[in-house]
Amino acid sequence: MAATLEEVAKKFNITPKQVKDLRVGMATTWNYISYDCVEFAGMYSSESEMVAEMTLDAGRLEEYSRIGGLETDWSFLNTKGLDVMALGVSTWEAR
């Protein structure tokens, strides 16, 4: 069973609001870029892994979430020791 957003926050030592904002930012970004990513689907072990990689890499989250109207400070993703890809997968799969 997938974790809740609150459980993800606790696991990665961030706030529930940060996880909620991350989920919205990832979804917004994915809505913009998913069509262009279909050809890469076979390179990932799961859809969640692909979504995390494609939305959190190369500044896409910052760019597309701003376009989508989300004004979040994403600097917490630069926290030393934070496994951003694991956080992304957990956030995407959270219920």
HELIX and SHEET records of a PDB file:
HELIX    1   1 LEU A    5  PHE A   12  1                                   8    
HELIX    2   2 PRO A   16  CYS A   37  1                                  22    
HELIX    3   3 VAL A   38  MET A   43  5                                   6    
HELIX    4   4 GLU A   47  LEU A   56  1                                  10    
HELIX    5   5 ARG A   60  ILE A   67  1                                   8    
HELIX    6   6 TRP A   74  ASN A   78  5                                   5    
HELIX    7   7 VAL A   84  GLU A   93  1                                  10    
END                                                                             
